[in-house]
Amino acid sequence: MEEAQFTQGMLDFIQRATTPFHAVQAMAEMLKTSGFKRLLEGDAWNLRSDRGYYVIRNDSSLIAFRKCASQGMRMAGTHTDSPCLKIKPDPIIIRKTFFQLGLEVYGSAILDAWFDRDLSIAGRITYLSGDRKIRSALIDFKKPLAVIPRLAVHLNRDTGKSSSVNAQNELPAILFQIFDCDTPDFKKMLTIQLRQEHPDCNVASILQWDLLLYDTQSPALVGYKENFIAGARLDNLISCYTGIKSLINSELQRSCLLVCNNHEEVGSVSSVGASGPFLKSVLERLSEPGEAFHRMIDHSMMISVDNAHGVHPNYIYKYDDNHGPLLNRGPVIKINSNQRYATDSKTAACFRYLCQKAGLPVQTFVVRSDMACGSTIGPLTAAAIGVKTLDIGVPTLAMHSIRELAGRYDAYYLFKILRDYFDLAKEF
């Protein structure tokens, strides 16, 4: 696969994957098209060694694998969620003719970035059908529906000088304006959209939702030489797409697995998060019980793939001089002595060998010694199942903003390295 084709496919994927639910749906369709078969956790699994399978939990986490075997698994892990604003269960606020939605902050979003953007609504609706069954379906309005206007500088002279935002008071989004003849009904709006996207849903009433706001501006190649990718949710949809394409495009001669967890941005403590039992549950079903499972884990390896911090040219002092990754200079090995990343010298050496063998660049990130370090699913997964793990990712600017910036070529480099990781025989 050439770089231009890979990159355009990634932009299309990011545009479509407006929520974790839509990301999993898109990845599942890619896997199905490539011959992978879906398994249900509640069914008995009769697996063949010559085909691939995937499992979905709660519509928002996915595990895909091929050739389960006792000699161990080559595994990679990512997450499907991004910091955002979620619509509250009872969100309606009506003030001064404005119909607004109350919002809850999900993860460590940069709130300033959400002002003055053209926002839409997407997510999962759970409803009661006409035959009195509880069902769920995904919706995405796609068009601009909401906006959170910033207070004019004339009314707040500190605007632009402070990043403090009161999430309760300043983030309710304007959906429309109410006139005397209007009888606004948010559930009715959702019902209409649900029927448009799913004509056969036979919805009787909406019971609950997991709905998010997102920026409608499309991801794009930017810069005079189109060296950069700008877009929402690059952290961590770049890793999801790269992982799926690497798995699909590998020769699949080895036992390999990709896990895409939800809820990383809020700590991973859930049934679908990396601290939950999803991965271990699947691995236990791929191995004989008891000692065989532990032998499989000992012969396995996990690469946690999550975006890294690239050096921002306006804030060079925020980085360690010897460990500041540059955009378009290759994927990044992430190291932290306090185990915020799971990398050790052995796992880092394996990745460096893969890069060396492919003739591709590699970089290292270590946070400044006087700053705290973020984390990933890597340490959580390593602690949960005991697998040797390393943390890597593509360097990114403006991480957790509504629109992030990454190098155009880093994801393609990573794709080729992960593809080799899934393929190579017994070099490590």
N, C-alpha and C positions, 0 to 999 in steps of 0.2 A: 504494500500500500504506500503510495507516494504521500509526501507531506501535505500538499495542497488538498488532496482528497480527505486525508485524516482530519485536518484542521477544519474544513468546511463541515464535515460530519459532526465534529465536536461543537461547533457553533450552533448547528441545527438542534443538537441534543440539549444544549443549555437553554435554548429558546423554548423548547418544549417542556423541559423539566422544571416547571415553575414551583413545584412543591415536592417534598420527598415521595408523595404518592405518585405523582406524575413521573418522577425520575425512575422509580421502580417499574412503573408501567412501560416506560420507554425501553429500559434495559431488558425487561422480560420479552418484549416483542423482538428485540435484536437477537436474543438467545433462541427464541422459538424459530425465527427465520433461519438461524444457523444450525438447526437440527436438535437443539436441546429440548428436553421434555420436562414439563412441570410436574412436580410431585406435591402432594398434599400431606401435611404433617399427620393428619388423622387417619391416613390410609397405610396399609402395609406396602413396603417398598420392595419391589422385585427388580433389582438393578442389573443392567448389562454393562460389561466392561468396555464395550465399543461405542458407547454413546454418552452424551452429556445430559445433565439434569439441573434443574433449579427449583428452589423452594422460596416462597414468599411468606413473611409473617406480618400480620396487621397492615398489609398493603404498603408498608413503608421500609421494610428491610428485606434483603434478598441474599441468598447464598446460591452460587452456581459451582458445579464441580464436574470432574471427569475422571474416569478410571480409578475408582476407590481401590486402594490396595494397602497391604500391611507394611510395605517398604517406606511409607511416609507420604506426606502431601506437601507440595509446593503451594503455599497459601499467600494471598494478598488481601488486605483489608482496607476499606474506605468508609466514609459516612455519607449519607444521603441528605442530611439537613444542613441548613445555613441560618445564621441569625436573621430574624425577620420580625414582623408585627403580625400577631394573630388576633382574629376577631373574637371578642368575648362571647360567652354563651347568651347573655342578654345584653346586646351591644347598643341598643337604640338610645340616642341622645338627641333631643330636639331643643335647639336654642336659637332664638332670633331668626326664625324661618329656616334655619339650616338643619337638615337631617344628617346626623353624624353617627359614626360607629365607634364605640369604645374598643380600644385595642390593648393587648397585653404584649409586652416585649418578650420575645423568645431569644434566649442566648444573649451574648454580649454584642448587640448591634450598635453601630455608630449612629446614634439617633439623629444627629444634625443632618445626615445625608438623606433622610427620608422626607425632609421638607421640600415643597415645590416640585415634586415629581408626579408624573402621570402614572397612577397606580391602578392595578386591577385586582380581581379576587379569584382565587383558585383554591382547590382542596377537595375534601371528601365530605359528602352528605350522607347521613344515615337516616333512613325514612321508613315509614310503614307503608307497605304496598296494599293494593286493593284486595289481595287475598290474605291480608292480615299477617304478613310476614315482615320481619325486620331485615332490610337490605341496605347496601351501601353502593354508592357510585361516585365517580370523580367528576368535577366540573371545573371549567376554566372560562371566565368571561372574555378573556383575551384583550378586550378593548379597554381604554382608560375609563375608570368609573369613579375614582376617588382621588382626593388631593388633601394634603396637610399644609396649608399656607403658613409661611413664616410671618411673624409679626414684623411690620415695617420698622425700619431703622429709626424713623422719626418718633416712634412710640417706645423704643427700647434702644438707647444709645450704646448699650453693651452688645448689641447684635453684631456678630462677626468677631467679637473679642473674647467670647466665652462659649464653651461647648456644653454648658450645663443645660439639660432639658428635663423638665418635670414630665415624666411619662404619663401620669394620670391626667394632668390638666392640659398639656400642650399637644398631645398626640391624637386625640379623637379626629378621625378623618371625615371630611365633608363628602357626602355621597350625592346629595342634590338639595335643591331649595323647595320648600313647601309653600304652596299657595292655598287660598281659602278652600278651594274645592277638592284638594288632595286628601286622600286617606292612605298614607304610606303604610306598606306592609312588607317588611324585609323578607319574611318567610315566603310570601307570595312571589317576590322577585326570584328567590332561589328555586322555587317550584317551577317557575316558567323556564329558567335556565336548565334545570334538570331534565325537563321534558323535551327541550330543544336538543340537548346533547344525547339523551337516551329516550327516544320516542316510545319504547316498549316498557319503560320502567313501571308504569301503572302506579304512580305515587299517590297515596291517599293523604299523608301528612308528613311533614318533616319533623324528626324527633331531635336530632342533634347534628353538630357539624365540627369539622376540623378545617377551618378556612384561614387562609393567609392573604396578606396583601403582598404584591410584588410590583416591581418597576416594569413598565411595558416597553421600555427602550430595549431594542434587540442587542445582543452581543455583537461585536464587530472587530475587524482588524483595524487598528488605528496607528497613527504615526505616518510621517512622510514616506517611509519605506515599508509601511504596514508590518513593522516588526513586533507589534504588541497586540494582545487580545484584551479588550475592555468588555466588561459585562457583569451582570449580577450572578451571584452564587458560584463564582469560579472556585471558591473554597466551599464545597469540595467536589463539585460536579466534574471538574477536570480529571480528578482522580477516578471517579466512577466511570467515566467514559473511557479513560485510558486503560483501566483494569478490565472492563468488559471487552474492549477491542483486542487487548493482549491475549486474553483467554480464548476468544473466538478465533483469532488468527494464528495461534500457536499450533504446532503439529499434533499436540495432545497425545504424545507418546508417554507422558508421565502422569501420575496422579496429581491433579492440581485443583485449586479451589479459590474462589473469590467471595468474600463476605462484604456486604454493603450495609452497615448498621445505621439506624436512625438514632437521634437523641444525643449525638456526640457533643453538640454545642451546649447542652444543658447537663452534662455530667455522665451520660450513658447508663444511668441507673433506671432501667426499664426492661420489660420482657423482650424488647427488640434492640436494646442498646448493647454495647460491648461488655458491660458489666452483667448483662443478663445471660440466660442459658442457651440462647439460640445456636451459636456456633458449636458449643460443646454437645448439644443435643444432636445436631446433624452429624458431627464427627463420630459420636458413639454408635450411630446407626450405620456408619460406613466401615466399622471395624468389628472384629470378634470381641466379645466382652472380656473384661478382666485384663490379664497381662498383655494380650495382643493390642489393646487400645493404648496402653502406656508405651509399648514399643513403637507403635505408629507415631505417637507424639514425639518421641525422642528422635525419630528419623525425619521429622517434619521441620518446616521453617515458615515463618510469617513475615511478610513485608507490609508494614503499616504505611499506607500512602495518603498523605495529607499535606496540603500546601505549606510551603516554608516562607519565612520572611526574607524577601529580597532587599538589598540596600536601596534606601530612598535617598536620592542625591541631595535633597534639601535637609536631611536629618542624619548625616553620616555619623554624628556623635552618638547615635542610639545603637550602634553596632560595634561588635568586637572587630578590631582592624584586621585580624587574621582569619576571621570566620564570617565574613559578610558576603553572601551569595549575590551574584549579578544575574539579571534577566538574560535569557538566551545564551547562558553559559553552562547549561546542563542541570540535571536533577541534583538535589541536595540531600546529603546524609545529615540527619539531625541527631545531635549528641547532647546529653545533659547528665552530669555526674549525680544529680539528685533523683534520677530515674523518672523525670518528666517525659523523657523519651526512652524507648526500650533498647536502643542500639548499644551493642558492646563491640569490642575489637574484632571478635570473630564474625559477627553478622555484618559489620561494616566492611570487613575484608572481602566477604563473599560478594557484596554489591560492587566494591571497587573492581573486583576481578571481572564481573559481568560487564562493567563499563569498559574496562581495558580490552577485553576480548572483542567487544563490539566497536572499538575505536571511537567511543563517545566520551564527552567531558563529564566530570562529576565534581561537585562542590561540597563544602561542609558548613553547617551552621551550628554555632555555639552562642548562646545569649551572653551579653555582657555580665561580668561577675557581680556587678552591683545592681542587677535587674532580675525580676522574677521571670520564670519561664512558663509558657503555655504547655499544653499536653495534647495527647491524641488517644486513639483507641489502642495504640501499641502497648503501653504498660498494662492496661486493663486486660487485654487479651493474653499477654504473656503471663500475668498473674493468675488468670482464670483457668488456663489449660496447661501452663508450663511449657509452652513452645518457645524455642529461641526466636527472637524477633528483632527487627530493626525498623527505624522510622526514617522515611524519606518523603520528598515532595518537590513540586516545582516552585521556584521562587516567585513571590507575589508581592505587589504593593497594594496599599489601601485595604488590607485584609479586614473583613467584617463590615466594610462599607456597603452601601447599596449597589455600588459599581466598583469592581476591583480591576486590577491591571496585572497581566502576566505576560511573559515572553512567548512569542508565537512558536518558537522551535523547541522549547523545553518539554512540552507535553509529548511531542513526537519522539524526542530522544527517549523519554521515559517509556513510551509505548514499545519501542524496539528492545529496550533493556528488559522490561517485564515479559515480553514475548519470549526472549531467550531464557529468562528465569524459569518460565513454565516448561520450556523445551529441553534444556541441556540435561544430559544424562547424569553422570555421577561425579562431576568435578568438585562438588562440595555437598 
